[in-house]
């Protein structure tokens, strides 16, 4: 409500949507995720799951707390995302004592990840073609700077 008791007109709400960093980044993220997920669909994985498999392929084992931090996910969201990967035998999760749990890519997960690569490459190529190679390089650098600035 404004000071005079009236509800603001549409221009305020348009300004909020046009300038809201959270909304604009989520909107872009969902569009890009949908592009990748559509292309990855034949292998039965979502882009969010592929990223987890890739991160686990880089390391022998990774604590779930660290994995969640790296992915900027809440522990509960990470847990929900890992469940189908565990069920399908792509990832194993083990207790690491009182410090929590860790995840590891299984042999089946490695094989599946190798099968995903051509689909990911196709998705990446289509994304870069649509966005433009130079624009993507600039945007990737800016997004990296944004994450660093917000995480300080």
N, C-alpha and C positions, 0 to 999 in steps of 0.2 A: 504494500500500500504506500502511496505517496503521502506527503505531509497533509494534503487536503482530503485524504481518505479515499481517493480514487485509485483504481488499479492501473498500473502503468500501461501505456499502449504497446503495440507490437514492436516498435522500434527498439525498445529496451531488450526484449527477448531475442530479437534478431541479432543485436550487438553481442549478447551473451553467447549465442551459438557461434557467431562468426569469430569471436576473439578467445573463446575458451580453449586453452591449450589441451586440457584433458579430453574434451569432446573431439577436437580436430585430430589429435594423435590417435585416439581410439578408432575414430572413423576411418582414418588412413590404414591403421593396423588391421582392422577387420576386413577392409577391401583387399589388402595384400594377402592376408591369411586365407581368404576365400579363394583367391587365384591359385595359391600353392596347394590348398586342400583339394581343389577340383582336379588338379593334375596328379596329385599323389593318391587319389581315391583308388585306383586299381591295385595299389599295394596294401591298402587297408590301414594306412597310418595318416594321422593329421600332422601338419607342419610342426605343431607344438611338441608332438611325440618324437618326430625326427630330430629336432634340436636336442632333446634329452639324450637320444641314442648317440648323436654326434659328440656331445659333451662327455659322455661316458666312454666313447671310443678313444678320446684323447688321454684318458687317465685309466689306470688299472682299476681304481676304486675311488668313489667320491662320497663323502659324508652328505647325508640328505640336507643338513642345515646349510652347508656350503653350496650345494646344488641349487637349493631354493634361492639363496642370495645371488648367485650368478645369473639365474633366470629371472630374478626380481619377481618371485612368486611367494605367496604365503605357504607355510608348511602344509596346510590342509589342501591347498590347490595342487601343490606338487604331489601329495599323497594320492589325490583323486586321479591325477594324470598318469602316475606310475602304475596304478592298479591294473589297467588293461595290458600294459606292457609286461607286468609280472605274470598275469593270467595266461598270456600268449607265449610265455617262456623267453621273452626278449631281454628281460632284466631280472636280476635277482637282488633282493634286499635282505640284508642280514643285520642283526643286532651287533653293535660294537661296544657292548658294555653299557656302563652308565652314561656314556657320552652320546648315545643315540644310535642311529642306524646309518648304514652306507649302502650304496647301490653299485652294481657292477653289470656290465654288458655280458650276456651269455654268448656261447658259440652261435646259437640260433639268432641272437640279436645281431651279431657281427655279420652273419650271412644275409639277414634281412636288410641290414643297413647297406651292404654292398648292392643288393637288388634295388634299393631305393634311389641310389645315386643317379641313374639316367633320368628318372622322373623329376628329381630335384633339379638336375641340370636343365631340363626342359622348362620347369617352372621359373627358374632363375633367368633363363634366356628370355622367356616371354615377358617377365617382369621388367627386365632391363630394356627390352625393346619398347615396351609401352611407356616407361618413365623417361627413357633416354639415358645413355651411358654416363654422360658428363653430369647430368642432373642427379643421377643416382649416386655417383661418387661424392658430389657436394652434400647431398642429403645425408648419406651415411656418415660423413665426417661431422655434420651438424648434429645428427642424432647422438653420436658418440659423445660429443661435447655436452649435449643436453643431459644425458644420463650422468656424466661425471659431475656436472654442476648441481644437479638435484641430489645426488648421493653424498655430497659433502657434508 
